[in-house]
Structures are given as C-alpha cells and as structure tokens.
Amino acid sequence: MKLTPLQKRAERKSRNQTMVDMNLVSLIDVFTILIFFLLSSASGVELLPSPKAVKLPEAFVEKSPKETIVIVVSAEDIIVDGRRVASVAEVMKMQGDLIAPLKAELDLLGNRQVVRAENQAQTKQVTIMGDKDIPYQLLRKVMVTSARANFSDVSFAVRRKDV
C-alpha cells in the first residue's frame, strides 16, 4: 500500500508526538506547602471575638491579645467562652461579690488538663470584655469571682485607639 505525501507527513507527526503525562506528585507537593504556609500565617494573628452587644472602651495599647479564657460582660448577660452563665440583673441583686455560677464555670475551665507544658502559664489567665457602660460594681464582682477561682492574671479587652 502506497501512502501519499500528506498521509506520510501525518503518520510521522503522530509517531513523533508523545502522550503528555502529568506528574501529580510535584503538584501535590506544591499544594501541601501552600496549605502549610496559609495555616501557619493565619495563626499568627490573634484577635478576640467581639460580640455586637459589647462596646469596648478605647485605649492606647501596645500588647497584642493572648489566647485566654474570655469573660464577656454585656448589658444583659455574663458569658464565659461562648456559654451564658448568668444574667446581669440577677448578679446585681446578689449580696456579696461572689458570682456562684461564674465561679463554677471558671473552676471547671481552670481544672482542664494542659497538653503542652509551655501553655501551663496561660491556664490561670482571663480576659474580661466588659461593655464600656457597665457599672463598676458589676465589674468588681466579676474580678473578685475570677480571683477566687484562682485566675490571678486578669486582662481587660479594649479597642485600639489610634494616635
């Protein structure tokens, strides 16, 4: 069988053409490195969750927030790490400075086991996110209760004020 010059050219072209084989191993390596970079860079920014009901006071701050137990004190509720523990109206009616439900929650959170030894120092730290309009008496009760639950390092969350 005799081939025409056009058919010969097509046959040579198809013979010299190799199938493109994609190497997925190097592509997976690139995506793994990309995901690792994104996860490690995202954990460097530490922000406290800011509920809409709480208007933080403004202040000039130089320190970044740490990951601690967060007590949110709004005009209606006291919330510890996302769980409502008491209402402000009930707490203001209580005699004395100890808030029993808050102390029980802090005792529970304070007794958690720490996986890494370097995080042991952070277990007794608490951050209070208090609305700027809450009465001092309520703030005092929260601070006294935190101290009675052996949380010696108390920080206050504020909104950073620009110079």
C-alpha positions in Angstrom: 0.0 0.0 0.0 1.4 3.3 -1.1 0.9 6.4 1.0 0.5 9.9 -0.3 3.0 12.5 0.9 0.2 14.1 3.0 -0.5 10.7 4.7 3.2 10.1 5.3 3.5 13.5 7.0 0.5 12.8 9.2 2.0 9.4 10.1 5.4 10.9 11.0 3.7 13.6 13.1 1.6 11.1 15.0 4.7 8.8 15.6 6.8 11.7 16.9 4.1 13.0 19.1 4.2 11.6 22.6 1.4 11.5 25.1 1.7 14.2 27.7 1.9 12.6 31.1 1.2 14.9 34.0 3.2 14.4 37.2 0.8 14.8 40.0 3.3 14.2 42.8 5.0 17.5 42.4 1.7 19.3 42.1 0.5 17.7 45.4 3.8 18.8 47.0 3.2 22.4 45.9 -0.4 22.4 47.3 0.8 20.9 50.6 3.4 23.6 51.0 0.8 26.2 50.1 -1.7 24.9 52.7 1.0 24.7 55.4 2.0 28.3 54.7 -1.5 29.6 54.8 -2.3 27.7 58.1 0.9 28.9 59.8 0.5 32.5 58.7 -3.2 32.6 59.7 -2.5 31.5 63.3 -0.1 34.5 63.8 -3.0 37.0 64.1 -4.7 36.9 67.4 -8.0 38.6 67.7 -10.6 38.4 70.4 -14.1 37.7 69.3 -16.1 40.9 69.7 -19.8 40.4 70.3 -22.1 43.1 68.8 -23.7 43.7 72.2 -20.4 44.8 73.8 -19.0 48.2 73.1 -15.4 48.1 74.3 -13.7 51.2 75.7 -10.9 52.8 73.7 -7.3 52.9 74.9 -3.8 53.2 73.6 -2.4 49.6 73.7 0.9 48.1 72.8 0.3 44.5 73.7 -1.4 42.0 71.4 -4.2 39.9 73.0 -3.4 36.4 74.2 -5.5 33.3 73.9 -7.1 33.1 77.3 -10.5 32.4 78.8 -12.7 35.2 77.8 -15.5 36.6 80.0 -17.9 38.8 78.1 -19.9 41.2 80.3 -22.7 42.9 78.2 -25.6 44.9 79.5 -27.8 41.8 79.8 -25.6 38.7 80.2 -22.3 37.3 81.5 -20.8 34.8 79.0 -17.7 32.6 79.5 -16.1 31.2 76.4 -19.4 31.4 74.5 -21.6 29.9 77.3 -24.1 32.1 79.1 -23.6 31.7 82.9 -25.7 34.4 84.5 -27.8 37.5 83.7 -26.6 40.9 84.8 -30.0 41.6 86.6 -29.6 38.6 88.8 -25.9 39.4 89.6 -26.7 42.9 90.6 -29.4 41.7 93.0 -27.0 39.3 94.7 -25.5 40.2 98.1 -21.7 40.0 98.3 -19.1 40.0 95.5 -19.0 36.3 94.6 -21.0 35.2 91.5 -21.5 31.5 92.1 -22.3 30.4 88.5 -19.3 32.3 87.2 -17.0 30.7 89.8 -18.3 27.2 89.0 -17.7 27.7 85.3 -14.2 29.2 85.9 -13.4 26.3 88.3 -14.4 23.8 85.6 -12.3 25.6 82.9 -9.4 26.0 85.3 -9.2 22.3 86.0 -8.7 21.3 82.4 -5.5 19.4 81.6 -2.9 21.2 79.6 -1.3 19.2 76.7 1.9 21.3 76.4 3.9 22.4 79.4 4.6 25.9 78.0 0.8 26.6 78.0 0.5 25.9 81.7 1.1 29.6 82.5 -1.9 30.6 80.3 -4.4 28.4 82.2 -4.7 30.9 85.0 -5.2 34.0 82.7 -8.6 35.5 82.0 -9.6 38.4 79.7 -12.6 40.5 80.6 -14.5 42.0 77.7 -16.7 44.5 79.5 -19.1 46.9 77.9 -17.9 50.4 78.5 -21.3 51.3 80.1 -21.4 48.6 82.7 -21.4 49.7 86.4 -18.2 49.4 88.3 -19.9 47.3 91.0 -20.6 44.6 88.3 -17.0 44.7 87.1 -15.8 44.4 90.6 -17.9 41.3 91.2 -16.5 39.7 88.1 -13.0 40.5 89.1 -13.4 39.2 92.7 -15.0 36.0 91.4 -12.1 35.5 88.9 -9.6 35.9 91.8 -11.5 33.5 94.0 -11.4 30.9 91.2 -7.5 31.3 91.2 -7.3 33.3 88.0 -4.5 35.6 89.1 -3.8 37.3 85.7 -6.7 39.4 84.7 -6.6 41.5 81.4 -9.2 43.9 80.0 -10.1 43.9 76.3 -10.1 47.4 74.8 -10.5 48.7 71.3 -7.2 50.0 70.0 -7.2 53.8 69.7 -5.1 55.3 67.0 -2.8 58.2 67.9 
